[in-house]
Amino acid sequence: MKYTQYFLYTRQRPDRSGIKDEWIELAIVSPCKTAVQTDGRIRKWVKIEDRYLRVVLLEDGKTVHNAFFDRNFKED
């Protein structure tokens, strides 16, 4: 996977350091929901145990820009 510098920086935070690469990959290839932001970035969610992981990709659909557990996500 490719990552932005922003992702590499924020991944060092204690609340994000436990996010596994395989969870990010799962969100990319098998999301439960996908949405495109107005700036072209792609948001994908996947359920990990009892939480939802949001992964934000750049417009290329491959470069990870952000990943975090989304407390406000509601599955449709």
mmCIF file of the N, C-alpha and C atoms, coordinates in Angstrom:
data_MODEL
# 
_entry.id   MODEL 
# 
loop_
_atom_site.group_PDB 
_atom_site.id 
_atom_site.type_symbol 
_atom_site.label_atom_id 
_atom_site.label_alt_id 
_atom_site.label_comp_id 
_atom_site.label_asym_id 
_atom_site.label_entity_id 
_atom_site.label_seq_id 
_atom_site.pdbx_PDB_ins_code 
_atom_site.Cartn_x 
_atom_site.Cartn_y 
_atom_site.Cartn_z 
_atom_site.occupancy 
_atom_site.B_iso_or_equiv 
_atom_site.pdbx_formal_charge 
_atom_site.auth_seq_id 
_atom_site.auth_comp_id 
_atom_site.auth_asym_id 
_atom_site.auth_atom_id 
_atom_site.pdbx_PDB_model_num 
ATOM 1   N N  . MET A 1 1  ? 0.835   -1.190 0.000  1.00 0.00 ? 1  MET A N  1 
ATOM 2   C CA . MET A 1 1  ? 0.000   0.000  0.000  1.00 0.00 ? 1  MET A CA 1 
ATOM 3   C C  . MET A 1 1  ? 0.876   1.248  0.000  1.00 0.00 ? 1  MET A C  1 
ATOM 4   N N  . LYS A 1 2  ? 0.316   2.288  -0.563 1.00 0.00 ? 2  LYS A N  1 
ATOM 5   C CA . LYS A 1 2  ? 0.990   3.581  -0.538 1.00 0.00 ? 2  LYS A CA 1 
ATOM 6   C C  . LYS A 1 2  ? 0.311   4.442  0.518  1.00 0.00 ? 2  LYS A C  1 
ATOM 7   N N  . TYR A 1 3  ? 1.096   5.324  1.130  1.00 0.00 ? 3  TYR A N  1 
ATOM 8   C CA . TYR A 1 3  ? 0.594   6.181  2.204  1.00 0.00 ? 3  TYR A CA 1 
ATOM 9   C C  . TYR A 1 3  ? 1.036   7.626  1.965  1.00 0.00 ? 3  TYR A C  1 
ATOM 10  N N  . THR A 1 4  ? 0.203   8.572  2.407  1.00 0.00 ? 4  THR A N  1 
ATOM 11  C CA . THR A 1 4  ? 0.619   9.969  2.399  1.00 0.00 ? 4  THR A CA 1 
ATOM 12  C C  . THR A 1 4  ? 1.472   10.233 3.644  1.00 0.00 ? 4  THR A C  1 
ATOM 13  N N  . GLN A 1 5  ? 2.227   11.301 3.617  1.00 0.00 ? 5  GLN A N  1 
ATOM 14  C CA . GLN A 1 5  ? 3.017   11.689 4.781  1.00 0.00 ? 5  GLN A CA 1 
ATOM 15  C C  . GLN A 1 5  ? 2.100   11.996 5.964  1.00 0.00 ? 5  GLN A C  1 
ATOM 16  N N  . TYR A 1 6  ? 0.938   12.571 5.664  1.00 0.00 ? 6  TYR A N  1 
ATOM 17  C CA . TYR A 1 6  ? -0.027  12.870 6.716  1.00 0.00 ? 6  TYR A CA 1 
ATOM 18  C C  . TYR A 1 6  ? -0.435  11.590 7.450  1.00 0.00 ? 6  TYR A C  1 
ATOM 19  N N  . PHE A 1 7  ? -0.736  10.539 6.700  1.00 0.00 ? 7  PHE A N  1 
ATOM 20  C CA . PHE A 1 7  ? -1.120  9.273  7.323  1.00 0.00 ? 7  PHE A CA 1 
ATOM 21  C C  . PHE A 1 7  ? 0.014   8.733  8.187  1.00 0.00 ? 7  PHE A C  1 
ATOM 22  N N  . LEU A 1 8  ? 1.221   8.741  7.676  1.00 0.00 ? 8  LEU A N  1 
ATOM 23  C CA . LEU A 1 8  ? 2.354   8.219  8.433  1.00 0.00 ? 8  LEU A CA 1 
ATOM 24  C C  . LEU A 1 8  ? 2.558   8.999  9.730  1.00 0.00 ? 8  LEU A C  1 
ATOM 25  N N  . TYR A 1 9  ? 2.312   10.294 9.680  1.00 0.00 ? 9  TYR A N  1 
ATOM 26  C CA . TYR A 1 9  ? 2.441   11.125 10.877 1.00 0.00 ? 9  TYR A CA 1 
ATOM 27  C C  . TYR A 1 9  ? 1.330   10.814 11.886 1.00 0.00 ? 9  TYR A C  1 
ATOM 28  N N  . THR A 1 10 ? 0.076   10.813 11.433 1.00 0.00 ? 10 THR A N  1 
ATOM 29  C CA . THR A 1 10 ? -1.040  10.608 12.362 1.00 0.00 ? 10 THR A CA 1 
ATOM 30  C C  . THR A 1 10 ? -1.095  9.179  12.884 1.00 0.00 ? 10 THR A C  1 
ATOM 31  N N  . ARG A 1 11 ? -0.532  8.248  12.174 1.00 0.00 ? 11 ARG A N  1 
ATOM 32  C CA . ARG A 1 11 ? -0.543  6.858  12.624 1.00 0.00 ? 11 ARG A CA 1 
ATOM 33  C C  . ARG A 1 11 ? 0.278   6.663  13.900 1.00 0.00 ? 11 ARG A C  1 
ATOM 34  N N  . GLN A 1 12 ? 1.130   7.591  14.207 1.00 0.00 ? 12 GLN A N  1 
ATOM 35  C CA . GLN A 1 12 ? 1.946   7.504  15.414 1.00 0.00 ? 12 GLN A CA 1 
ATOM 36  C C  . GLN A 1 12 ? 1.157   7.849  16.674 1.00 0.00 ? 12 GLN A C  1 
ATOM 37  N N  . ARG A 1 13 ? -0.026  8.443  16.510 1.00 0.00 ? 13 ARG A N  1 
ATOM 38  C CA . ARG A 1 13 ? -0.848  8.798  17.667 1.00 0.00 ? 13 ARG A CA 1 
ATOM 39  C C  . ARG A 1 13 ? -1.284  7.533  18.398 1.00 0.00 ? 13 ARG A C  1 
ATOM 40  N N  . PRO A 1 14 ? -1.389  7.573  19.722 1.00 0.00 ? 14 PRO A N  1 
ATOM 41  C CA . PRO A 1 14 ? -1.782  6.381  20.488 1.00 0.00 ? 14 PRO A CA 1 
ATOM 42  C C  . PRO A 1 14 ? -3.127  5.792  20.080 1.00 0.00 ? 14 PRO A C  1 
ATOM 43  N N  . ASP A 1 15 ? -4.086  6.648  19.700 1.00 0.00 ? 15 ASP A N  1 
ATOM 44  C CA . ASP A 1 15 ? -5.409  6.147  19.331 1.00 0.00 ? 15 ASP A CA 1 
ATOM 45  C C  . ASP A 1 15 ? -5.439  5.517  17.940 1.00 0.00 ? 15 ASP A C  1 
ATOM 46  N N  . ARG A 1 16 ? -4.353  5.640  17.181 1.00 0.00 ? 16 ARG A N  1 
ATOM 47  C CA . ARG A 1 16 ? -4.319  5.087  15.828 1.00 0.00 ? 16 ARG A CA 1 
ATOM 48  C C  . ARG A 1 16 ? -3.201  4.070  15.615 1.00 0.00 ? 16 ARG A C  1 
ATOM 49  N N  . SER A 1 17 ? -2.291  3.973  16.549 1.00 0.00 ? 17 SER A N  1 
ATOM 50  C CA . SER A 1 17 ? -1.139  3.090  16.363 1.00 0.00 ? 17 SER A CA 1 
ATOM 51  C C  . SER A 1 17 ? -1.521  1.616  16.305 1.00 0.00 ? 17 SER A C  1 
ATOM 52  N N  . GLY A 1 18 ? -2.682  1.254  16.867 1.00 0.00 ? 18 GLY A N  1 
ATOM 53  C CA . GLY A 1 18 ? -3.108  -0.140 16.870 1.00 0.00 ? 18 GLY A CA 1 
ATOM 54  C C  . GLY A 1 18 ? -3.867  -0.577 15.627 1.00 0.00 ? 18 GLY A C  1 
ATOM 55  N N  . ILE A 1 19 ? -4.074  0.330  14.692 1.00 0.00 ? 19 ILE A N  1 
ATOM 56  C CA . ILE A 1 19 ? -4.789  -0.018 13.462 1.00 0.00 ? 19 ILE A CA 1 
ATOM 57  C C  . ILE A 1 19 ? -3.866  -0.845 12.572 1.00 0.00 ? 19 ILE A C  1 
ATOM 58  N N  . LYS A 1 20 ? -4.299  -2.047 12.274 1.00 0.00 ? 20 LYS A N  1 
ATOM 59  C CA . LYS A 1 20 ? -3.474  -2.984 11.519 1.00 0.00 ? 20 LYS A CA 1 
ATOM 60  C C  . LYS A 1 20 ? -3.596  -2.765 10.019 1.00 0.00 ? 20 LYS A C  1 
ATOM 61  N N  . ASP A 1 21 ? -2.484  -3.019 9.306  1.00 0.00 ? 21 ASP A N  1 
ATOM 62  C CA . ASP A 1 21 ? -2.493  -2.898 7.851  1.00 0.00 ? 21 ASP A CA 1 
ATOM 63  C C  . ASP A 1 21 ? -3.543  -3.794 7.213  1.00 0.00 ? 21 ASP A C  1 
ATOM 64  N N  . GLU A 1 22 ? -3.740  -4.992 7.762  1.00 0.00 ? 22 GLU A N  1 
ATOM 65  C CA . GLU A 1 22 ? -4.721  -5.899 7.165  1.00 0.00 ? 22 GLU A CA 1 
ATOM 66  C C  . GLU A 1 22 ? -6.143  -5.359 7.309  1.00 0.00 ? 22 GLU A C  1 
ATOM 67  N N  . TRP A 1 23 ? -6.425  -4.580 8.344  1.00 0.00 ? 23 TRP A N  1 
ATOM 68  C CA . TRP A 1 23 ? -7.739  -3.954 8.477  1.00 0.00 ? 23 TRP A CA 1 
ATOM 69  C C  . TRP A 1 23 ? -7.917  -2.874 7.416  1.00 0.00 ? 23 TRP A C  1 
ATOM 70  N N  . ILE A 1 24 ? -6.859  -2.112 7.166  1.00 0.00 ? 24 ILE A N  1 
ATOM 71  C CA . ILE A 1 24 ? -6.914  -1.076 6.132  1.00 0.00 ? 24 ILE A CA 1 
ATOM 72  C C  . ILE A 1 24 ? -7.136  -1.729 4.777  1.00 0.00 ? 24 ILE A C  1 
ATOM 73  N N  . GLU A 1 25 ? -6.407  -2.789 4.492  1.00 0.00 ? 25 GLU A N  1 
ATOM 74  C CA . GLU A 1 25 ? -6.561  -3.510 3.236  1.00 0.00 ? 25 GLU A CA 1 
ATOM 75  C C  . GLU A 1 25 ? -7.979  -4.064 3.089  1.00 0.00 ? 25 GLU A C  1 
ATOM 76  N N  . LEU A 1 26 ? -8.541  -4.584 4.170  1.00 0.00 ? 26 LEU A N  1 
ATOM 77  C CA . LEU A 1 26 ? -9.903  -5.108 4.147  1.00 0.00 ? 26 LEU A CA 1 
ATOM 78  C C  . LEU A 1 26 ? -10.898 -4.000 3.801  1.00 0.00 ? 26 LEU A C  1 
ATOM 79  N N  . ALA A 1 27 ? -10.706 -2.827 4.369  1.00 0.00 ? 27 ALA A N  1 
ATOM 80  C CA . ALA A 1 27 ? -11.584 -1.694 4.066  1.00 0.00 ? 27 ALA A CA 1 
ATOM 81  C C  . ALA A 1 27 ? -11.493 -1.309 2.596  1.00 0.00 ? 27 ALA A C  1 
ATOM 82  N N  . ILE A 1 28 ? -10.308 -1.410 2.024  1.00 0.00 ? 28 ILE A N  1 
ATOM 83  C CA . ILE A 1 28 ? -10.117 -1.033 0.624  1.00 0.00 ? 28 ILE A CA 1 
ATOM 84  C C  . ILE A 1 28 ? -10.781 -2.039 -0.311 1.00 0.00 ? 28 ILE A C  1 
ATOM 85  N N  . VAL A 1 29 ? -10.593 -3.319 -0.053 1.00 0.00 ? 29 VAL A N  1 
ATOM 86  C CA . VAL A 1 29 ? -11.085 -4.340 -0.990 1.00 0.00 ? 29 VAL A CA 1 
ATOM 87  C C  . VAL A 1 29 ? -12.505 -4.816 -0.695 1.00 0.00 ? 29 VAL A C  1 
ATOM 88  N N  . SER A 1 30 ? -12.962 -4.671 0.550  1.00 0.00 ? 30 SER A N  1 
ATOM 89  C CA . SER A 1 30 ? -14.277 -5.202 0.903  1.00 0.00 ? 30 SER A CA 1 
ATOM 90  C C  . SER A 1 30 ? -15.005 -4.297 1.905  1.00 0.00 ? 30 SER A C  1 
ATOM 91  N N  . PRO A 1 31 ? -15.279 -3.050 1.527  1.00 0.00 ? 31 PRO A N  1 
ATOM 92  C CA . PRO A 1 31 ? -15.922 -2.125 2.460  1.00 0.00 ? 31 PRO A CA 1 
ATOM 93  C C  . PRO A 1 31 ? -17.414 -2.437 2.619  1.00 0.00 ? 31 PRO A C  1 
ATOM 94  N N  . CYS A 1 32 ? -17.968 -2.060 3.769  1.00 0.00 ? 32 CYS A N  1 
ATOM 95  C CA . CYS A 1 32 ? -19.419 -2.174 3.946  1.00 0.00 ? 32 CYS A CA 1 
ATOM 96  C C  . CYS A 1 32 ? -20.115 -0.930 3.392  1.00 0.00 ? 32 CYS A C  1 
ATOM 97  N N  . LYS A 1 33 ? -19.346 0.160  3.209  1.00 0.00 ? 33 LYS A N  1 
ATOM 98  C CA . LYS A 1 33 ? -19.879 1.387  2.615  1.00 0.00 ? 33 LYS A CA 1 
ATOM 99  C C  . LYS A 1 33 ? -18.730 2.165  1.984  1.00 0.00 ? 33 LYS A C  1 
ATOM 100 N N  . THR A 1 34 ? -19.042 2.838  0.875  1.00 0.00 ? 34 THR A N  1 
ATOM 101 C CA . THR A 1 34 ? -18.070 3.690  0.183  1.00 0.00 ? 34 THR A CA 1 
ATOM 102 C C  . THR A 1 34 ? -18.748 5.015  -0.151 1.00 0.00 ? 34 THR A C  1 
ATOM 103 N N  . ALA A 1 35 ? -18.015 6.113  -0.004 1.00 0.00 ? 35 ALA A N  1 
ATOM 104 C CA . ALA A 1 35 ? -18.528 7.437  -0.351 1.00 0.00 ? 35 ALA A CA 1 
ATOM 105 C C  . ALA A 1 35 ? -17.387 8.264  -0.925 1.00 0.00 ? 35 ALA A C  1 
ATOM 106 N N  . VAL A 1 36 ? -17.721 9.122  -1.884 1.00 0.00 ? 36 VAL A N  1 
ATOM 107 C CA . VAL A 1 36 ? -16.733 10.016 -2.481 1.00 0.00 ? 36 VAL A CA 1 
ATOM 108 C C  . VAL A 1 36 ? -16.981 11.418 -1.957 1.00 0.00 ? 36 VAL A C  1 
ATOM 109 N N  . GLN A 1 37 ? -15.933 12.036 -1.430 1.00 0.00 ? 37 GLN A N  1 
ATOM 110 C CA . GLN A 1 37 ? -16.010 13.400 -0.906 1.00 0.00 ? 37 GLN A CA 1 
ATOM 111 C C  . GLN A 1 37 ? -16.020 14.386 -2.066 1.00 0.00 ? 37 GLN A C  1 
ATOM 112 N N  . THR A 1 38 ? -16.385 15.626 -1.791 1.00 0.00 ? 38 THR A N  1 
ATOM 113 C CA . THR A 1 38 ? -16.415 16.651 -2.837 1.00 0.00 ? 38 THR A CA 1 
ATOM 114 C C  . THR A 1 38 ? -15.038 16.939 -3.407 1.00 0.00 ? 38 THR A C  1 
ATOM 115 N N  . ASP A 1 39 ? -13.976 16.672 -2.622 1.00 0.00 ? 39 ASP A N  1 
ATOM 116 C CA . ASP A 1 39 ? -12.616 16.905 -3.112 1.00 0.00 ? 39 ASP A CA 1 
ATOM 117 C C  . ASP A 1 39 ? -12.071 15.697 -3.876 1.00 0.00 ? 39 ASP A C  1 
ATOM 118 N N  . GLY A 1 40 ? -12.888 14.651 -4.057 1.00 0.00 ? 40 GLY A N  1 
ATOM 119 C CA . GLY A 1 40 ? -12.472 13.478 -4.816 1.00 0.00 ? 40 GLY A CA 1 
ATOM 120 C C  . GLY A 1 40 ? -11.896 12.351 -3.981 1.00 0.00 ? 40 GLY A C  1 
ATOM 121 N N  . ARG A 1 41 ? -11.616 12.618 -2.724 1.00 0.00 ? 41 ARG A N  1 
ATOM 122 C CA . ARG A 1 41 ? -11.112 11.540 -1.864 1.00 0.00 ? 41 ARG A CA 1 
ATOM 123 C C  . ARG A 1 41 ? -12.216 10.521 -1.613 1.00 0.00 ? 41 ARG A C  1 
ATOM 124 N N  . ILE A 1 42 ? -11.811 9.297  -1.380 1.00 0.00 ? 42 ILE A N  1 
ATOM 125 C CA . ILE A 1 42 ? -12.744 8.192  -1.242 1.00 0.00 ? 42 ILE A CA 1 
ATOM 126 C C  . ILE A 1 42 ? -12.741 7.695  0.194  1.00 0.00 ? 42 ILE A C  1 
ATOM 127 N N  . ARG A 1 43 ? -13.918 7.637  0.792  1.00 0.00 ? 43 ARG A N  1 
ATOM 128 C CA . ARG A 1 43 ? -14.063 7.118  2.154  1.00 0.00 ? 43 ARG A CA 1 
ATOM 129 C C  . ARG A 1 43 ? -14.614 5.697  2.083  1.00 0.00 ? 43 ARG A C  1 
ATOM 130 N N  . LYS A 1 44 ? -14.014 4.793  2.857  1.00 0.00 ? 44 LYS A N  1 
ATOM 131 C CA . LYS A 1 44 ? -14.472 3.413  2.926  1.00 0.00 ? 44 LYS A CA 1 
ATOM 132 C C  . LYS A 1 44 ? -14.515 2.987  4.379  1.00 0.00 ? 44 LYS A C  1 
ATOM 133 N N  . TRP A 1 45 ? -15.566 2.236  4.722  1.00 0.00 ? 45 TRP A N  1 
ATOM 134 C CA . TRP A 1 45 ? -15.731 1.749  6.083  1.00 0.00 ? 45 TRP A CA 1 
ATOM 135 C C  . TRP A 1 45 ? -15.746 0.230  6.094  1.00 0.00 ? 45 TRP A C  1 
ATOM 136 N N  . VAL A 1 46 ? -15.221 -0.333 7.173  1.00 0.00 ? 46 VAL A N  1 
ATOM 137 C CA . VAL A 1 46 ? -15.280 -1.776 7.401  1.00 0.00 ? 46 VAL A CA 1 
ATOM 138 C C  . VAL A 1 46 ? -15.500 -2.002 8.887  1.00 0.00 ? 46 VAL A C  1 
ATOM 139 N N  . LYS A 1 47 ? -16.270 -3.043 9.194  1.00 0.00 ? 47 LYS A N  1 
ATOM 140 C CA . LYS A 1 47 ? -16.536 -3.354 10.599 1.00 0.00 ? 47 LYS A CA 1 
ATOM 141 C C  . LYS A 1 47 ? -15.417 -4.236 11.134 1.00 0.00 ? 47 LYS A C  1 
ATOM 142 N N  . ILE A 1 48 ? -14.804 -3.775 12.212 1.00 0.00 ? 48 ILE A N  1 
ATOM 143 C CA . ILE A 1 48 ? -13.752 -4.518 12.916 1.00 0.00 ? 48 ILE A CA 1 
ATOM 144 C C  . ILE A 1 48 ? -14.279 -4.758 14.321 1.00 0.00 ? 48 ILE A C  1 
ATOM 145 N N  . GLU A 1 49 ? -14.618 -6.002 14.593 1.00 0.00 ? 49 GLU A N  1 
ATOM 146 C CA . GLU A 1 49 ? -15.234 -6.372 15.869 1.00 0.00 ? 49 GLU A CA 1 
ATOM 147 C C  . GLU A 1 49 ? -16.495 -5.532 16.072 1.00 0.00 ? 49 GLU A C  1 
ATOM 148 N N  . ASP A 1 50 ? -16.545 -4.684 17.079 1.00 0.00 ? 50 ASP A N  1 
ATOM 149 C CA . ASP A 1 50 ? -17.748 -3.895 17.331 1.00 0.00 ? 50 ASP A CA 1 
ATOM 150 C C  . ASP A 1 50 ? -17.595 -2.424 16.936 1.00 0.00 ? 50 ASP A C  1 
ATOM 151 N N  . ARG A 1 51 ? -16.580 -2.118 16.132 1.00 0.00 ? 51 ARG A N  1 
ATOM 152 C CA . ARG A 1 51 ? -16.328 -0.734 15.702 1.00 0.00 ? 51 ARG A CA 1 
ATOM 153 C C  . ARG A 1 51 ? -16.198 -0.666 14.189 1.00 0.00 ? 51 ARG A C  1 
ATOM 154 N N  . TYR A 1 52 ? -16.314 0.552  13.661 1.00 0.00 ? 52 TYR A N  1 
ATOM 155 C CA . TYR A 1 52 ? -16.161 0.764  12.232 1.00 0.00 ? 52 TYR A CA 1 
ATOM 156 C C  . TYR A 1 52 ? -14.896 1.571  11.964 1.00 0.00 ? 52 TYR A C  1 
ATOM 157 N N  . LEU A 1 53 ? -14.069 1.037  11.098 1.00 0.00 ? 53 LEU A N  1 
ATOM 158 C CA . LEU A 1 53 ? -12.838 1.711  10.690 1.00 0.00 ? 53 LEU A CA 1 
ATOM 159 C C  . LEU A 1 53 ? -13.117 2.481  9.412  1.00 0.00 ? 53 LEU A C  1 
ATOM 160 N N  . ARG A 1 54 ? -12.811 3.777  9.422  1.00 0.00 ? 54 ARG A N  1 
ATOM 161 C CA . ARG A 1 54 ? -12.927 4.588  8.203  1.00 0.00 ? 54 ARG A CA 1 
ATOM 162 C C  . ARG A 1 54 ? -11.535 4.756  7.612  1.00 0.00 ? 54 ARG A C  1 
ATOM 163 N N  . VAL A 1 55 ? -11.416 4.477  6.335  1.00 0.00 ? 55 VAL A N  1 
ATOM 164 C CA . VAL A 1 55 ? -10.169 4.660  5.601  1.00 0.00 ? 55 VAL A CA 1 
ATOM 165 C C  . VAL A 1 55 ? -10.441 5.681  4.512  1.00 0.00 ? 55 VAL A C  1 
ATOM 166 N N  . VAL A 1 56 ? -9.610  6.707  4.441  1.00 0.00 ? 56 VAL A N  1 
ATOM 167 C CA . VAL A 1 56 ? -9.746  7.739  3.425  1.00 0.00 ? 56 VAL A CA 1 
ATOM 168 C C  . VAL A 1 56 ? -8.600  7.574  2.440  1.00 0.00 ? 56 VAL A C  1 
ATOM 169 N N  . LEU A 1 57 ? -8.965  7.422  1.164  1.00 0.00 ? 57 LEU A N  1 
ATOM 170 C CA . LEU A 1 57 ? -7.986  7.254  0.097  1.00 0.00 ? 57 LEU A CA 1 
ATOM 171 C C  . LEU A 1 57 ? -7.939  8.509  -0.762 1.00 0.00 ? 57 LEU A C  1 
ATOM 172 N N  . LEU A 1 58 ? -6.795  8.743  -1.390 1.00 0.00 ? 58 LEU A N  1 
ATOM 173 C CA . LEU A 1 58 ? -6.715  9.831  -2.357 1.00 0.00 ? 58 LEU A CA 1 
ATOM 174 C C  . LEU A 1 58 ? -7.520  9.450  -3.587 1.00 0.00 ? 58 LEU A C  1 
ATOM 175 N N  . GLU A 1 59 ? -7.632  10.374 -4.523 1.00 0.00 ? 59 GLU A N  1 
ATOM 176 C CA . GLU A 1 59 ? -8.435  10.176 -5.725 1.00 0.00 ? 59 GLU A CA 1 
ATOM 177 C C  . GLU A 1 59 ? -8.020  8.954  -6.537 1.00 0.00 ? 59 GLU A C  1 
ATOM 178 N N  . ASP A 1 60 ? -6.764  8.516  -6.394 1.00 0.00 ? 60 ASP A N  1 
ATOM 179 C CA . ASP A 1 60 ? -6.292  7.351  -7.153 1.00 0.00 ? 60 ASP A CA 1 
ATOM 180 C C  . ASP A 1 60 ? -6.877  6.038  -6.637 1.00 0.00 ? 60 ASP A C  1 
ATOM 181 N N  . GLY A 1 61 ? -7.526  6.073  -5.472 1.00 0.00 ? 61 GLY A N  1 
ATOM 182 C CA . GLY A 1 61 ? -8.148  4.885  -4.912 1.00 0.00 ? 61 GLY A CA 1 
ATOM 183 C C  . GLY A 1 61 ? -7.169  3.889  -4.312 1.00 0.00 ? 61 GLY A C  1 
ATOM 184 N N  . LYS A 1 62 ? -5.895  4.270  -4.217 1.00 0.00 ? 62 LYS A N  1 
ATOM 185 C CA . LYS A 1 62 ? -4.854  3.362  -3.726 1.00 0.00 ? 62 LYS A CA 1 
ATOM 186 C C  . LYS A 1 62 ? -4.046  3.926  -2.569 1.00 0.00 ? 62 LYS A C  1 
ATOM 187 N N  . THR A 1 63 ? -3.890  5.236  -2.522 1.00 0.00 ? 63 THR A N  1 
ATOM 188 C CA . THR A 1 63 ? -3.036  5.868  -1.523 1.00 0.00 ? 63 THR A CA 1 
ATOM 189 C C  . THR A 1 63 ? -3.837  6.195  -0.269 1.00 0.00 ? 63 THR A C  1 
ATOM 190 N N  . VAL A 1 64 ? -3.416  5.642  0.867  1.00 0.00 ? 64 VAL A N  1 
ATOM 191 C CA . VAL A 1 64 ? -4.113  5.850  2.136  1.00 0.00 ? 64 VAL A CA 1 
ATOM 192 C C  . VAL A 1 64 ? -3.722  7.216  2.705  1.00 0.00 ? 64 VAL A C  1 
ATOM 193 N N  . HIS A 1 65 ? -4.743  8.040  2.954  1.00 0.00 ? 65 HIS A N  1 
ATOM 194 C CA . HIS A 1 65 ? -4.518  9.371  3.508  1.00 0.00 ? 65 HIS A CA 1 
ATOM 195 C C  . HIS A 1 65 ? -4.869  9.432  4.998  1.00 0.00 ? 65 HIS A C  1 
ATOM 196 N N  . ASN A 1 66 ? -5.821  8.600  5.443  1.00 0.00 ? 66 ASN A N  1 
ATOM 197 C CA . ASN A 1 66 ? -6.241  8.633  6.829  1.00 0.00 ? 66 ASN A CA 1 
ATOM 198 C C  . ASN A 1 66 ? -6.919  7.310  7.175  1.00 0.00 ? 66 ASN A C  1 
ATOM 199 N N  . ALA A 1 67 ? -6.862  6.925  8.428  1.00 0.00 ? 67 ALA A N  1 
ATOM 200 C CA . ALA A 1 67 ? -7.559  5.733  8.916  1.00 0.00 ? 67 ALA A CA 1 
ATOM 201 C C  . ALA A 1 67 ? -7.811  5.919  10.404 1.00 0.00 ? 67 ALA A C  1 
ATOM 202 N N  . PHE A 1 68 ? -9.063  5.739  10.801 1.00 0.00 ? 68 PHE A N  1 
ATOM 203 C CA . PHE A 1 68 ? -9.416  5.901  12.211 1.00 0.00 ? 68 PHE A CA 1 
ATOM 204 C C  . PHE A 1 68 ? -10.743 5.208  12.478 1.00 0.00 ? 68 PHE A C  1 
ATOM 205 N N  . PHE A 1 69 ? -10.993 4.906  13.743 1.00 0.00 ? 69 PHE A N  1 
ATOM 206 C CA . PHE A 1 69 ? -12.270 4.325  14.127 1.00 0.00 ? 69 PHE A CA 1 
ATOM 207 C C  . PHE A 1 69 ? -13.292 5.440  14.216 1.00 0.00 ? 69 PHE A C  1 
ATOM 208 N N  . ASP A 1 70 ? -14.352 5.308  13.435 1.00 0.00 ? 70 ASP A N  1 
ATOM 209 C CA . ASP A 1 70 ? -15.392 6.328  13.281 1.00 0.00 ? 70 ASP A CA 1 
ATOM 210 C C  . ASP A 1 70 ? -16.505 6.066  14.301 1.00 0.00 ? 70 ASP A C  1 
ATOM 211 N N  . ARG A 1 71 ? -16.541 6.839  15.355 1.00 0.00 ? 71 ARG A N  1 
ATOM 212 C CA . ARG A 1 71 ? -17.534 6.662  16.419 1.00 0.00 ? 71 ARG A CA 1 
ATOM 213 C C  . ARG A 1 71 ? -18.944 7.013  15.975 1.00 0.00 ? 71 ARG A C  1 
ATOM 214 N N  . ASN A 1 72 ? -19.070 7.832  14.937 1.00 0.00 ? 72 ASN A N  1 
ATOM 215 C CA . ASN A 1 72 ? -20.379 8.309  14.516 1.00 0.00 ? 72 ASN A CA 1 
ATOM 216 C C  . ASN A 1 72 ? -20.990 7.535  13.347 1.00 0.00 ? 72 ASN A C  1 
ATOM 217 N N  . PHE A 1 73 ? -20.288 6.541  12.834 1.00 0.00 ? 73 PHE A N  1 
ATOM 218 C CA . PHE A 1 73 ? -20.784 5.813  11.671 1.00 0.00 ? 73 PHE A CA 1 
ATOM 219 C C  . PHE A 1 73 ? -21.993 4.973  12.024 1.00 0.00 ? 73 PHE A C  1 
ATOM 220 N N  . LYS A 1 74 ? -23.016 5.058  11.175 1.00 0.00 ? 74 LYS A N  1 
ATOM 221 C CA . LYS A 1 74 ? -24.225 4.253  11.293 1.00 0.00 ? 74 LYS A CA 1 
ATOM 222 C C  . LYS A 1 74 ? -24.407 3.486  9.979  1.00 0.00 ? 74 LYS A C  1 
ATOM 223 N N  . GLU A 1 75 ? -24.455 2.175  10.076 1.00 0.00 ? 75 GLU A N  1 
ATOM 224 C CA . GLU A 1 75 ? -24.641 1.375  8.877  1.00 0.00 ? 75 GLU A CA 1 
ATOM 225 C C  . GLU A 1 75 ? -26.084 1.527  8.393  1.00 0.00 ? 75 GLU A C  1 
ATOM 226 N N  . ASP A 1 76 ? -26.233 1.723  7.085  1.00 0.00 ? 76 ASP A N  1 
ATOM 227 C CA . ASP A 1 76 ? -27.580 1.902  6.495  1.00 0.00 ? 76 ASP A CA 1 
ATOM 228 C C  . ASP A 1 76 ? -28.400 0.653  6.586  1.00 0.00 ? 76 ASP A C  1 
# 
